[in-house]
């Protein structure tokens, strides 16, 4: 049995991951932005939930307090999952700096403000697992989502440095490079065969966490696909509307 804290617990993916952990007897502390949705998740997971807090993730001091509260309730934290995010409005972010700042804060700054107290806790504990959902959108900038993608790339880079810092202390840092998933977050986006389901990716995320792998493409087929996308020469990339188009 492990003690797990989940940030962004009301997201469809985090909810499915929490179900897997609850089913195997782990104790959960859940943090989500929407109080009503969080209450529904808590009810669905039942006695596995040791505590929960409804909170946004925009205030760094509040985020540190959330980590402290999770430690107080659970006694110790064995695993932390950071799963919140926001696709934002790409076109608006190109015109309105406030939208760009909001997207970057939601997907990068808020994540870092959680990682700082979590990393310090795990370093002192000399054990633990940090699992953070990033995105394949951060592999290469594309017109359809480059503000979101830039924030996710920043998360991935931050986690690379954090992984090296915490490795000598027995702490695993796992970056989940997630492909598109059919969830409420992607409502309104055209779906294709590359979209996965939340239960499918949840199983992959749990497996990656258990194996303490540094990085995992979820689903797995995004690894070869993104290897190709990353290495397409820039001149050719600009001519391929499937890659460089809106």
Buried (B, 14 or more C-beta within 10 A) or exposed (E): EBBBBBBBBBBBBBBBBBBBBBEEEBBBBBBBBBEEBBBBBBEEBEEBBBBBBBBBBBEBEEBBBBBEBBBEBBEEBBBBBBBBBBBBBBEBBEEEEEBBEBBBBBBBBBBBBBBBBBBEBBBEBEBBBBBBBBBBBBBBBBEBBBBBBBBBBBBBBBBBEBBEEBEEBEBBBBBBBBBBBBBEBBEEEEEEEEBBBBBBBBBBBBEBBEEEEBBBBBBEEBBEBBEEBEEBEEEEBEEEEEBBEE
